[in-house]
Amino acid sequence: MQIEMLSLFTDRFAEMKRFYAEVLGFEIGTELEKYVEFAGQGVRFALCERGVMADAVSPDHYGEPPTGSPVSLAFRCEDQAAVESDFATLLAKGATQVRPPAVAPWGQYTAFFADPDGHVHELFCDVRG
């Protein structure tokens, strides 16, 4: 088994599409009315309005959003200065700060931000000794 695609299901499709395209700078590849797939991410990454999947599969499995942050994306940066710079840029574009840059317990320099649905994502770099 190998992961081919990661999809986030949302009830705020337009806002989430804008966030990933404009704030994170993801290039839109395939776009339908309530579905967008971004190009050039290695593993395919998509957003889909939750109702589309509920109608196609089962409202029992896709009708209600999960609580917490069920998915977290991590973006590698070159160094600590890049983590700080990229973090400041994302916040200026509308990302929500979760935790400012700091050394994490697992030994990387990290900063955490959230998308409009509250998924917490990470910028990180390895800490050089």
Protein Blocks (a to p, Z undefined) as FASTA:
>chain_A
ZZfbdcdddfklmlmmmmmmmmnopacfbdcfkbccdehklpacddddfklmmmmmomkl
mmpccehjfbccddddfblmlmmmmmmmmmmnopacfbdcdddfkopacdddddfkopac
dddddddZZ
